């Protein structure tokens, strides 16, 4: 049972796919989704609840069917599980769920501790990307983007932006203004699910994302942002700076910045076209 549960990090939050929860509770996923929607107001008090849709072509069926699912954080999982009758299988699943989240939290804590204590974090990241087969030019841009992002997050924290949900919301604003699409839309374009989006950006995508975040950092300081709406305004302006530059670039080069290309470790020589 424990192998069934895969705890993921989504927008900085540890979550479990609702389809896995349904399987663990031995119920139809559609029934679980109906329960989640019934108690949606209560679940949203425990954290962000985002529904996603996946296109599935079923054998023997005409056309494509769309299945809705969502990701549940630890508290939301516990709440949903308490609504289920305590059969032996459900009790086993509850125990496995507790163990899986505990293990995931310990792994994240250990990783954070290692990174905080490491004086050569960027050197380790460089070595990691080199081992994966990324080009030197791409790695340089990726490490630069990590530094810019780190400085922006530090500025946010100084000014009251501290939760992963706030970080994700502001990042979505910057991305939407910069590229015209949110990070989730960007991932769908590239055919990604749980992978790190920026590890699959092309160099030019990284460059414009860096510009949007660097400009946002400047506007946060310039506007002396002290509450979320002010930070949202700074993110909007920062992303617009990058968007204006992107439009000039695309107009003069004839090349689009936003790309469906992804990087596959097994193809270590270049980016390849992602799933449409």
Beta strands, then each sheet from edge to edge (+ up, - down):
strand 1: 8-10
strand 2: 13-17
strand 3: 51-56
strand 4: 65-73
strand 5: 261-262
strand 6: 272-273
sheet 1: 1+ 2- 4+ 3-
sheet 2: 5+ 6-
end
